[in-house]
Amino acid sequence: MTPNLPDASPVLNLIEAFRHSKTMFTALSMGVFDALHAGPATAETLAAQLGAKPEALARLLDGCAALQLLHKREGVYENAAVAETYLYTASPHSMSGYIRYSDQALYPMWGNLADAVREGTPRWSQNFGLDGPLFSAFFRTPESMHDFLMGMHGFGMLTSPAVAAAFDLSRFRRLVDLGGATGHLTIAACERYPDLRGVVFDLPQAGAIARELVARSSAAARIEVVSGDFFVDELPEADLFYTGRILHDWSEEKIDRLLAKVFQRLPSGGALLIGEKLLAEDGVGPVAANMQSLNMLVVTEGRERSLGEYRALLTRAGFHQVEGRHTGVSLDAILAIKP
């Protein structure tokens, strides 16, 4: 008699999961979505254009269609709306740069997750022989840096409006976004709050791209881009600072240093807004936060935290009235006030 067995779907789905990712990664890296932006095509036509075997490429295209990234009608393929929006390189919402980074950097480093767990250190050296900072070492050309930052901008376009709306920020007058990259949070906040002025503060490599994207915003006249290193340089004046996907990169000692610097620069009643994925208080879930915490183990010296853990860090730095909000997107929000 066969015993009742638990549903195997969780295990089977995880066996399949990396195949789904790699199918999308490969189609994007081969130029499938960019080629189909020009118009529908057969596998034979695309194979000649992309330098692939028609039958093998058809399998890849059919896989993308099964994943709802493409449509197929009578042997002709075209981009689905989701691919045209997020996978076509020149789309203003494209995530293609981050997907290429996921394929070329994260995917191989996650192959050494067990070593990261054993040693508690990131895998840059093991995979790429890199010991220096990510942005100066892995992104060796302006083109690769631009591609990555535009991919992160695509993510930011999905999350920043919700983070900017998580709390009422209308009483603040000057926002400084530390490590603001392409300026997506500053743009979202200044477009939402007409009396707010914003500063995108980041390394020089990001400045030109930020200026280009800020110029397209209806709030461009109220936003400036300033180059600097928030660990080294004096911070611009602000009554509201923001850090998005920043604190999870660093050790607790470096976070303490940065929070102390922000706290000292703020006036009384000023605030720090933080955008990060929030773990449950027991550390289990949401799944995306746990996966991001493992990603931080593989890539950085940091990790994800619960609201309680962020509250402890912020209280130690002198902040009070620390509140957290789940935003419904892939980045949550925390607001901490200086007494």
N, C-alpha and C positions, 0 to 999 in steps of 0.2 A: 504494500500500500504506500503510495507516494504521499509524503507529509505535505501540509500546506506551506508553501514557500512565500516569503515576502516578495513584493513587486520588485523586479530587477531593473525597472526603468531608471532609477537614479544612477546605477552603475553603468548601464548601457548608454545612457545619454552622455556620461562623462567619457566613455571610450570614444564616442563619436565627436566630442566637442572640439578637439584640436584639429580634426579633419575639416570641420566647418570653417574654422578660422583660417587654416592654411589654404583652403580653396579660394576664399576672398583675397587673402594676401597675394596669392600667385596671380590671380586674374588682374589685380590692380598693378602688380609689379611688371606684368607683361604688356600692360597698356590696353587691356580689353575695354575698360569703361571709357577711357579717353577716345579710343577708336570708334566706339559705338555712339559717342556723343555726336559725331559727324553724320550719323544716320544708320538705320538698320542694315544688317549684313548677314551673309551666310557664314558657316564655319570655314568653308573653302576660301572665301574672300578675305576673312580675317586672318586665316593661317598664312596666306601669301603676304599680307601686310605686316604681320607680327613675327614672321619667321618660325612657324610651328608646323607640325604635322596635322593635316586637317582632321583625321579621325580622333587623334589624341586631344586636340583643341576642342572638338565637339563634346568630348566627355567633360572637360572643364566647364564649357559653356552650359551644358545641361545641368551640371552640379550647381552652377550659379543660378540657373533658372529654378531649380528645386529649392534653393535657399531664398528665392523671391528677390534676387538682385537683378535678374534679367527676365524678359518675356520672350517666349519662343512661339512663333506662328508659322506653320508650314516650312520649317527649316530655316527661318529667318529670325535673328536675335536682335533685341533692342534693349536699351537700359530701362529698368524700372525706375519709377520716380525716386525711390530711395537711393539708387545708384547715381542717378543724374544729380541729385542734391548733395550727397555726402562722399561719393567715390570718384566723381569726375574732378580732375585736378583743378581746373579753373573755376569751379563753382565757388561763390562767396561763402558757402557753408561747408566746403570740402574738409574732410578729415583725412585725406589721402596722405598727407605728410606724416601724421601720427601713425597711420596704418603701416607705412613703409618703415618707420622707426620700430614699430611692434614686430614687424617681420624680420628686419635686419639686426636689431639689437635685443629686444625683449625675448623673442622666441628662442634664440640660441642660449641666452642667459638662463631662462627658465628651465632649459635642459639640464642645468647644474643646480637646480633648487636644493637637492639633497646636500650638496656641499655647502650651500649658503646656510642651511639649517644647522649643519654640523659645526660650522666655523663662525656663524653669526656675522658674516661680512658679505658685501656685494661681489658680483661676479665679473666686473669689468676687466680686471687683470687676467682672470682665468680664461675668458673668452677672447679678449681683444688685446691683451698686453698693455692696457691703459691704466695708469695710476693717477693721472691728473684729473682736473675737473672735467665733467661731461662736456660742457659746451666748447671748451678749447681743444678737447682731445677727439671725441667721436665726430663732432660736426666740424670737419676740417676745412670745408669750403663755404663761402657765403651762400651758395645754392642749397647745400644740405641744411644749413641753419634756417634759411628762408622756408624751405619745405617743411621742416619740423614745426617751426613757429606758426605757419599757416594751418597746419594740422591741429595744433593746440587751439588756434583761434576758432576753428570749427567746433571744437568741444566747448569753448567759452561762449560761443553764440547760443548754445543750448542751455548753459547753466547760469551765466552771469545775470540775465534779466530776473531770474527767480531769486538769486542770492541778493540782488539789489532791492528786491521787493519783500524780503523776509522780515525786515524790521522797518519802522518808520524812521527814515534818515533825514527828514525834511528840516530838522533843526540845525544840521551841520552845514558848514559853509565851504570847507576846503578838504577834499579827499586826496590822500596820497596812496597810490596803489604800489606797494613794495614788491618788486619782482613782477611788475605788471605786464610784461611781455608785449603782446600786440595791443593792449589797452581795452580789451573787451569788457572788463568789469567797469572801468572808468567811463567808457562810452555808455554802457547800460545805465549806470547810476546817474550820470549827468543828463541823459535823455529823460530819465524818470523824474528827476528833481531839478526844476528850472533855475533854482537859486544856487545850485551847487557848482563849484569849480573843481577841476580835477587835475592831478599830476600823475602821469605814468612814469614810474621810477624803476629803471632796470639797467642792465649792462649795455654798453654802447652797441653791441651786436644786434640788439633788439630794437634800438631807437629808430632806425630808418623805416622799418616795417611798421612800427607803431604810428609814426607820423603819417605814413601813407593811409593807414586804416582810419585814424582819427579824422583825417581831412574829409572822409566820406560821411561823417556823422553830422546830424543836425545840431549837435552841441559842440562842434569843433572849436568855436571861438572861446569856449570856456575850458578847454583842455590843453595842457602843455606836456611835452615829453622831456624828461630830464635824465641824463645818464649818470649812473652811480652804482656803487656796491653797498647794499644796506648793512653789511657787516663792517665795512671799512669807513665809508664816507658819512658826513653829517647828513641827517635826514631833512628833507624839506619841511617847512612849517605846515602844520595841518591840525584840524580839530577832529579829523577822522582818518585813521590809517586802515588799510586793507592788506591782508595777506591771503592769497588764494593758491592752494596746492603748494605752499611754501613750508609751513611748519612741519609737515609730514616728511620732508626731505632730510631733516637734521637731527642730530643727537640732542638730548635734553639740555646738555650744557650750552650748546649753541642757541637753542631756543630761548633759554634763560637770558643769554646775552642780548638777543634781538628784542625780546619783550621788555627788558630793562631799558633799552635804548628808545623804544617806542614810547614807553611810559614816561620817561624823562622829557621827551619832546612834546608830549601832549599837554594842553592846558587842562585845568580842572574842568570836569564835565565833558572832556573829550573822550573818544572811544576808539576801540580797535574792533573792526569787523573781520571775521575769519571765515574763509570758505574751505571746508574739508569734508570728507566722508566721515560720518559719525558712527562708531561702533556702538552696539548695545553695551550696557554697563557690565554684563558678564563676559563681554568679548566675543560673543557668538552672534553673528549677523549684524546688519544685512550682509548677504553673501558678497555683494560688490565691495563692501568695506573690508571684509576679510581677504578677498582676493587682492585688493589694492595694498593691504598691509604686507602680504607676501611679496607683492611686486616691489614694495619699498625695501624689503629684506634683500631682494636680488639686485636692486639697482642703486640704493642709497644707504645712508646710515640711519634712516628714520623709520617711522611706522605710523599706522593709523591709531586713533585714540577714541575713547568714549567722551561724552560731554563731561562726565565727572573728572576724567583725567585732564581735560583742557581746563576745567574750572580750577583744579589744583595748581596747574602751571600759572594761570592768570592771576589767581589770588596771591600766590607767592611773589609775583611781580608787582603787586600793589593794586590791581584792578578789583572792582566789586561789581555787583549786579550783572553777573555773567549768565546770559541766557542763550539757549540753543534752539534752533528751529530746523525741522525736517522740511525740505523745500519741495519734494516731489520730483526733483531731478537728481542727477548723479553727484551733486555737491550740496552739502548742508551748510548752515550758517550759524555763527556764534557771534554775539555782541557783548563786549566787556567795556565797562565805563570806568574812567579814572575819577576817584572821589574829588 
